[in-house]
Amino acid sequence: MPQKSGKLIISISGMDCVSCASAVENALRGFSGVISANVNFASEKAIVEYDSTITDLAAIEKVVEATGFKVVREKDDETVDREQEMAGLRRRLSGSLLFSLPLIYFMFHSIFGWPLPHLFVMYAATIEFLLVLPILFFGAIFFKRGILALGKTRTANMDTLVSIGVASAFIYSLVVTIGQWLGKIPLGMEGLYYEVAAFLITFILLGKYFEALAKGQTSAAIKKLIGLQAKTAVVIREGKEREVPMSEVIVGDVLVVKPGGKIPVDGVVIDGSSAVDESMVSGESLPIVKNPGDKVIGATINGTGAFKFRAEKVGNETFIAQMIRLVEEAQGSKAPIQELADLISAYFVPAVILVAFAALLVWLLLGQTLIFSLTIFISVLIIACPCSLGLATPTAVMVGTGLGAERGILIKDAAALQIASQIKTIVFDKTGTLTVGKPEVTDIIGHRETLFLAGIAEKRSEHPLAEAILRKAENIPDPEQFSSISGQGVEAVYGGATILLGNRSLFEQKGIPLGELASKITSLAEKGRSVVIIARNSQLVGAIGVSDQLKGSAKEAVTSLKKMGLKIVMITGDNQATAEAIAEEAGIDQVLAQVLPQAKAEKVKELQTEKVAMVGDGINDAPALAQADLGIAIGSGTDVAIETGSIILVRNDLRDVAVAIKLSKYAMRKIRQNLFWAFIYNIIGIPIAAGILFPINGFLLSPVVAGAAMAFSSVSVVSNSLLMRRFKS
């Protein structure tokens, strides 16, 4: 049976660090029928491509849950689940803080000599033991996940480090306490590490809480897009208007949109008219008038009119649903730069455990006490932070792709975000990309009736130039007779007069001299205009220049890209003169003209001595978009070529090419900053925790300080990514 692939986006809760994500990812990749799997710790999502002839959604979800994590099965539940998770974190953190406060006083008594009743000092072991028990209960999740990871996935994670460190401090203190109870150790505060165990759990819960808050902000773009969707729709059923949930709308339904209402799904107007705000799609601030036959897009806002429309795309097929899916996939994908961090993270936790044990043994062999060596051991375990490494790239990718989506720039994956920052050459297709793609009348020379006669001659023609002339002319009557002259023009009869319209060769063939118009016609042709000449009863009347106009945003876009030091090339199937005229108007220096559609990809390949981006309309430019290092598809509304480019410019605004490049460079700068600080933190922190400074200046890192540093290292990385929201395009 041939392979039939499908793609799933699965929401997962309960992952604490990048090692958790790696465990799920490895389990999925090893499951029969899974083609590829990518689990993102920051977005808490798994993107799974699978062979539907071998496995299905239910089986894949069981694989995830077998690793000890929860699958969030419905979109609505995802928000509820996150809120429940946050509420649980708040409860555990509040409880842990409450019982930690008295322990802080005990610690300050030992360090700074704060006053403490003698009875409290004598029975400190028992009091601290009773205080730390509820804190261990609030932090039990770390032990559960740390031990489960070893048992189910045979992989140590951050929770493993925490549970070993906390358990070491607690068990050592418990042994001392039991010794006091049995009368073998003098009563007092000597040799107690209860406050270390308590503060480690409290600091880590605090760090997890802030991290969860920050991670929630990184997915703000998804929340905004989901918020754009209508919740209900008014459908005509059995001749009556009924308000129904969106899930009940089907293709073919006739829906009613009332003044000020949100259009529920994509469709076509069948009755009534109104002005619709489509700024979320087109970027155009002015509402667009919709009449019967016009398409409407779900989530756009109706104006003061009312109309009925027939649903053409519902559910996951609507434009807004496609946008949400693309952003989710992009935020869950991995950039190539993340590979190094992933590789290090895979070996990080086992390496830290080995370093901790090695440090413990070395200091014992050097003659230090067990308490001293245990302090080193716990500090090494606790200060290590694989999470900051794991969060460095995906958080910046999430914010970057989200910022793009808010600006109508859909970046389909993290690899595209990274490649966009490396682009040196940008190749623009001409027709439909740099130009409007619809020829317009630009010049009229000769007698006043030139346009009127041209309109009559072209009334029955299907040539693109005829459409341009008829759009310009108004109230044109039908000709009495009409005939087409292949490759040269047309001939029509109106009011007893014969109207001839065509190119220069037609007039040469008919023997009609161009006279003074010849130089003007030549001048128009040199400017890239397509010129049609008009005569009545063999007497020259005038000429009309028609051209595909440059988009309003084209020149500004090219200027911006040039300022960024990028090389700009235009590629087209048009003749050299027309191509050079458009290129000159746009400010483009290099032109590749008379290139057939099938040869565009080859031309792009020739330019690929360095990274090349191809900008096209996403349909006839598909081979060239695929060949380029980065394909940027121009599109708007429901016509977006979703499957073509790696980046899609929804608003059809060429200035967004420069915005996409700038955004990618900014995101990559943040990723490098995050990775630098994550690596530096661990490279410096672990040796200090291992006691490298002690022989030099007597400095020994407290496990409590190590816990606080570890807890906030991840928060700092996520916060740095969130600063990207200040990006100005």
N, C-alpha and C positions, 0 to 999 in steps of 0.2 A: 504494500500500500504506500503511495507517495506521501512524503512528509507534508503536513499542513500546520504551519506555525501560527501561534497566537502570542499576544503580549498582555501581561497583567501588571497592574500597579497595586501592590498589597501594602496596606498600612499596618505597622507593627508597633506595639507598645511594650515597654519593659526593658529596652536596651539601655545599658548604662554607659557603654564606652565602645570604641571602635573595635575592640576585641570581640564584643558581643555581635556586632554587625558582621565581622569576619566569620564567626562561627556559623551564623545563619546562612551566609553566602556560600560557605564551603559545603554545608549540608544540602543546599539547593542544587549546587553545581554537580554534586555527586548523585543526585536523584535521577532515575531513569526517565527520559522524556524531556528533561530540562536542557535547552540548547544553550542558554546563557542566563546568568543571574547577577544582579548588581544591588547590593544592600547599602543604603546610605544612612549612617548613624544620625546625621544632623537632621535630615528630613523625616527619619523614621519610616522609610518606605523601601520596599523591594520591587525592582523592575525585573520581571521574569519573562523570558522568551521561551516558549515550550512547543513541543510537538503534540498537537491535540489528538493525534491518532494513538498516542501512547499514554498520556496522562491528562489530568484536568485540574480545574481550580481547587476542588475539594482535596485532592491528593496533595497538591502543592501546599495548601494551607496546613495540612497535617504535619508536613515536614517542618514548617516553621514552628509550630506549636510543640513539636517533639524536642526542639532545642531549648524549651523553657520560656518562650515568649508568647505574647498574646497577639492574635490576628484581629484587627479591627475591621469588621466585615462590611459595614455600611457607612457611607459618607457622613450621614447625620450623626452616627455614633462616634465618629472620629473626634468631633468637637467635644461631645459629652465625655468621651474617654480621656481626652487631654485635661478637661476640667476636673475630672475625678482624680486623675494622677496628680495634678497640682494641689488639689485639696488634701490628698493623702500626704504629700510632701510637707505641706504646711502644718498638718497635725503632728507628724513625726518630728519636724523641726521645732515646733512650739514646745512639745513635751520634753525633747532633748535639752532645749535651752533652759527650761524651768528647773530641771534637776542638775544642770551643769553649773548654775549660778552659785550654789553653796560650795561646790568643788573648787570654783575659782578663788573663793575666800581662803580655803584650805591651802591652795597653791601659793597665794600671795603671802600667807602666814609663813610658809617655808622659805620663800624668796626674800621678802621685804620685812619680815618680822611683825606683820600685822597682829594686833592682839587677838588671842583666842583662849577661851577658858581652858584651864588645865585638864578638866575632864574630857573635853572635846579632843585635846591633843592625845591623851592616853588611849581613847577609844576611836581614834581617827580611822583605823583599818575597818572596823565594823560599820561606822557611819558612812564612809566612802563606798564600802561594798554595797550597802543598802541603797545608796544614791545612784550607783552606776548600773544596778540591775535593770531599772526601767529604761535607762538610756540604751542598754544593750537590746532591750525589747524593741525600742523605736528604730534601732539600726539593724535589726535582725535580717532585713532584706539584703544587706550586703553579704552576710554569711550564707544566706540561702542561695543567692545568685553566684557567689564565688565558689561554693562547694558544688552546686549544680553544674557549673561550667566544667569543672574538672571531671565530674561523673558522666555527664551526657555528651559533651563535645571534646573531652580530653584536652581542653584549651584553657589556660589560665587567663583571667582578665583583670581589669582594675579592681573589681570587687574581691578577687582572690588576694591581691596585695593588701587591701584594706582589712579583710577578715583575718589574714595572718598577723598583720601588725597589731590590730586591736586585741586579738586572742592572746598574742605573746605578752602584751602589757597586762591584760586582765589575769591570765593564768599565773604569771610571776607574782602579781600582787596577791592573788588568792592563796598561793602557797605561803607567802609571808603572813597573811591573815590567819590561816589555819595554824601556823606555827605559834602565833600569839595566843590563839584560843587554847592551844594545848600547853601553853606555858613554856615552850621551848625557845621562843623569841621574845625579847622584852617588848612591852607595850609601847606604842608611839607611832610616828609617821615615817620612820626609816624604811626604805626599800619599797615604798608604795608607788604604783604607776596607774592607779585607778583613774586619776584625773586625765592622764594621757589617753587612755582608752575612751573616756567620756568625751574629751574635747575633739578627738579625731573624728568620732561619729558626728558630733555637732557641727564641726567645721565642714565636713564632707556633705552633710545634709544641706547646710547653708549654701555651699557651692553648687550642689545639684539643683537647688531651688532657683538660684539666680540664673544658672545655665538653662534651665527649662523655660524661665521667663524670656531669656534672650533668644533661645531657639524658636519660641513661639512667634517672635517678631520677625525672624528671617523668612517665615512663610506668609508674610502679610499680603504678598501679591496674589497668592491663591485665594485667600479669604476675600480680597477685594473682587476678584473675578467671580467667585461663587456668589458674592453678595449682589452682583449685577443681574443674576438670573431672576426671572419672575417666579413666584411661589405657586400662583394659580393662573388659570386661563378661563376666559368666557367662551364656551363652545356652543354652537347651535346643534342641539340634539332633539329630534322629533318636532322640529319647527319652533322650539323654545330655547331661549338663552339659559345656559347652565354654567355656574362657576365650578370648575373641577380642578383637582390637583394636577400639576404638570405631568406626573407619571401616567395620567389617563389620556393625554392628548396623543392622537395617532395621525400618521400621514394621511392626508385627504380630508381631515376635519376642517370645517369652516369656523373660523374664530372671529370674534368681535373685539375690536380695540377701541376703547372710549377715550375722550379727550384727557390728556395728561397721563394715560396709562402706559405701562411697560409692555412692549411687544413680546409675547411669550416664546415663540419659536420662529424659525426661518420659513418664509413662504412667499406667496405672490398675491397682490391685491386684486380682489374680484369686484368690489363695489365700494363707492365712496372715495374720498381723498383727504389727505392731511399732510402737514409738514412734519417730518420726523427728524429728531436729533440723532444723527449717526456719528457724532464726534468721537465716540469710543472706538469706532472702526476706521473712519476716514481722516480724523483729525480736523475736519472741516467744522468750524464753529457755527456756521449758518445752517438752519434746518433744511432738509431736502424734501421737496414736494413729491408725494407719492400718489399716483393715479392708477386706475385699473391696468393690470399687466406689469406693473413695477414690482420688483422684489423688495422684501423687507427682511430685516435681520433681527433675530431674537435678542432681547436685552437692551435694544435701542428704545428711545423714549418718544412716544407720540405727542403731537402738539395739541392744537385746539379742535381739530376735526375728528371725525369718527369714520371708521371703515371696516370692511370685512375682508379677510384674506384666507386663502387655502394653505394649510400646513404642508410643507414639502420636506422639511427636515426636523425631526424631533429627537429628544433624548440626547444620546451621545453623538448624534450626527450634526447637531446645530453648530454654528460658528463659534459661539461662546464656549460650548463643551469641548470643541477641538482645541481652542486656546488653553483651556484649563488642563486638558490632557497633555498638551505639548509642554506647558510650564512644569507640570508635575514630573514628566519624564526628564526634562532638562535638570530640574532640581535634584532628581534622584541619580543622575548619571555622574560618572567620574571623569575628571580631566586627566590627561596623560601625566601632568606634573604630580598627581597624587600617588602615582605608582611607588615612588621612593618612600613616601610616608607610610603607605600600606605595607610595604616590604619590611620596614623597620618595626612597625607596630606588631607584625606577626611574631617577631622574635623578642619584642621588647619586654613583656611581662616575665617570661622564663629567665631572660638575661638579668633582670632586676632582682629576681628571687635568688639567683646564683651569686650576684654581687653582694646582696645582703648577708647571705650565709658566709661568704668568703670574708667579708669585713668582720663579722662576728668572730670567726675563728682566728683571724689575723690578730685582732686586738686581745683576744684571750691568750694567744701564744706570746704576745708582747708583754704579758704580765698584767694586763688591766683586769679589773673586777668584772664579775658577771653583769652587774648593774650597768656599768659603763658600756660593755660590749652589747648588751641588750638594747641600750639607748641607740647605739649606732645602727643595729639591726632594724629596729622599728623605724628610725628616721629614713633610712634608705628605701624601705618598702613604701613608706607613706609619701615621700616627696616626689617619687616617680609619677609622671602623668602621661599615660598613653593617649588620654582623651584630647589633650591640646593638639597632639599630632594628628589625631583622627578628625578633629573639627576644623583644622586650619584651612583646608581646601573646600569641603562641601558647604560650609557656612557662607564663604565668599561667593561661591557659585550660586547658592540659593538667593542671596541678596542681589547679585548681578543679573541673573536671569529674571528675577522678579521686577527689578527696575526696568529692564528691557520691555517686559510684558506691559507694564504700566504706560510705557511710551509707544506701544504698538509695534515693538520689535520682538518677535518670537525667536529666541535662541534655542534650537532644538536639543542641544546637549552640551555638556561641559567641554568636550573636545572642540566644538565649534567656537566656544568662548575663548579658549586658549589659542587656537589657530588664528582667530581674528586679530589677536594682538601682535601676530608675527607677519601680517600681510605687508608686502612691499609694492605690489602692482595690483591695480583694480581695473578690470576690463568691463566696460559698459556695452551692452547691446544698445542699438539705436532705437529702432521702432518699438514703441510701447514701453520703453524703459526711459531713455533720455527724452524721447518725444512723446506727445500725447497718444500717438498711434492712430489718429484720425485726421486725414488731410483737411486743411482749411484754406479758403480763398485769402490770399495775402496781398495781391496786387491786381488792379483793374486799370488797363490803359486803353485809350481810344474814345469812341463816341459814348454818349450817355446810355444808349440802349444795349451796350455790349453785354452786361450781365443778364438783361431780360431775354435777349436772343439766345444767349448761351443756355439759360435755364430751359427755354422751349426745346432746344436741340437735345438737351440731356434728360428731358423729362422721362423718357422711356428707357434710358440707358441704365445698366447695372454696374458700370465702372466706378471704382472708388472716387475718382475725380468728379464724376457726375454727382455723387452724394454731397461732396463739398460745395459744389456750385449751387445745388438745390437748397442746401441749408442756408446759403447766403442770400439767394433770391427769394422773393415772396410773391404769392398769388400768381403763379405761372400757369398759363393755360396749356392744354395738351396740344401737341402738333397734329396736323391733319394727316401727315405721312411721316414715317420714320424708317431709316435703314442704317445699319452699322457697317462701317468700312474697316475690316479687320486690321488691327495693328496701327491704324492711322487716325480714325475719328468716326464721326457720325454725320448723317445728312438728314434734314427734316424740312417739311413744308408747312408754312403757317401764313394764313392770309394771302395765299397765292405767291408768296415769296419763298425761295429756296435758301435755307440756312445751312451753311457748311461750318463744321467745327472739328478741329483736329490739330495734328502736329505740323511742323515745318515741311516734312516730306510730302504730306497730303497736298499742301498748297503749291509746292513745286510741281507736283504731278498734275494738278489742275491748271497750272499756269497763271496763278494769281500772285502778282508781285507784292512783296511785303513793304516796300518803300521805306518810309521813315521809321516804321515800327521795327524793322529788322534789328537795329542796334539795341533797342530797348528789350526786345525778346532775347537777344544774346546775353544782355546784362542780367536779366532775370534767371536765365539758365545757369549762368556762372555763380549766382547766389544760391544755387541748389533748388530753384523752383521748377516744378513741372508746369510747362506753358502750353495752353490751348489757344488757338487762333480762331477768330470768328469772322465769317464773311456772309453778306446777304446779296443774293443774285450776282455772285462773283465779284462783289465790291467789298474790299477790306473794311471791317467795322472796328476791330480792336483785338486785344488779347487779355487773357486772365492767367495770373500766376497762382499756382496751388502748391502748398507745402505742408508737410507734417510738422507742426509747431513744437518747439522746444518746451518742455515742461517748465513751469514757473520756478520750481525748486532746483532745476538742473545746474544752472550756472553757479548758484550759491554753494551747492553740494560739491561741485568740482573745485571751487576755490578753497573750501574748507579742507578737502582731502589733500590738495596741493600744499597747503600750509603745514599739514602733518608730515610732509616729506614723501608722499606716496606718488608713484608713477601712474598716470591715468591713460588708458587706451580705449578707443571706441571701435567696435566691430559691427559691420553691417553688410547686407547684401546689395545695398544701393551702389550706384556708380560713384566714381571718385569725386566728381565735382559736387554732387549733392552731399556726400559724406563729409567732405572737407568744409563745406559751408556750415553744416550743423555743428561740426567739431569746433570750428572757429568761434561760432556764436557761444558755445558752451565753455570755451577756454581749454579745449583738449588738444594736445600737441600731436599725439600719435594716432593715426587712423589706419584701420584694416578694412578696406572697401571691397565690394564685389565678392564677398565670402558667402558661399552657399551654407544653408543651415547645418547640413551634415559635416561641413568642413570647419565649423566654428570650434569644435572640440580640439581639432588638430592644431589650430592656431593658438588656442589656450595652452596646449601642451608645449608648444615651441617657446612660450614665454616663461615656462616653469623652471627657470634656472634659480628662481627664488619664489617665495610664497605668493600665489596669485589668487585673487578673489574674482569671481565672475558674477556680474549683476545682470539679471535678465528677468523676463516676465514669467518664467517658471513653466512655460508650456513648450513652445518651439525651441527654447534654449536649453532644454533638459540635458542633452548630451554634454554641452559646454559647462553647465552648472555642475554636473557630475564629475567632469574631468578636473575642474579647478580644485585647488586646495580647500577653498571655501566657496560654496554656492550661496548667493544671496538672491532670493526670489522676491520680485516685486508683485504685489497683489493687493486687493482690497475686498472687504466683505466676504461673501460666500464663495467668491472666485479665487480665494487664496490657494495657491498651488502647494497644499500642505505636504505632499510627498516629495517635493522637488528639492528646494534649497535647504541648507543647514541653518540659515537665518532667513526669516520671512518678515518683510516690511509691510505690515498690515495696512498702513495708512497711505501707501503709494507715494510717499514723500521721499525723494532722493536724498534729502538732508539727513535722513535717518541712517544712511550708509555711514556717514561720518560719526553720528552718535553711537552706532553699534561698535565701530572701531575704537572710539574713545572709551566707551564703557568697558570693552574687553581689556584694554590696556590698564584701566583703573582697577578692574577686578583682579588681574594678574599681579599687579603691584601689591594689592592687599593680600593675595595668597602668599606671595613671597615674604611679605612682612610676617604673616602668621606663622609660616613654616620656620622662618629664622628665629622668632622668639620661642616657638615650641621646642626647637632643637637646642637653642642656647640655654633655655630654662633647665632642660634635662642634663645637658652636658656639664653645666656649672653646678646645678643643684645636687645631683647624685654624688659626685666626689666630695662635696662639702658635707653632705649628710653622712658619708662614709668616714669622716673624720680627718680628711686630708690637711685641714688647717690646724688641727690640735697640736701636732709637734712643733708648729711654727709659732703660733700665738696663743695656744691654749683654748681656741674657740671650738665649742662643741654645739652642734645644732640641736635644739630641743625638738622632740617629736611633735609637740604641739605647734611650734612654728612651721615645721615641715608640713603638717596637715593643713594649716591655713594657706600656705603657699600653693600646695597642690590643688586645694579647693578652688582657688581664685585664678589659677593659670588658665583653665578652660574658659572661665568667664571672660578673661581679658582677651582671649583669641576671638570669641564670639562677639564681644563688644567692638573690637577693631573692625570686624566684618560689618557690623551694624552701622558703623560710621560711614559706610558706603552710601547710605541713604541721603547723604549730603551732596551726592553727585549732581552736578549741573550740566545739562547738555547744551 
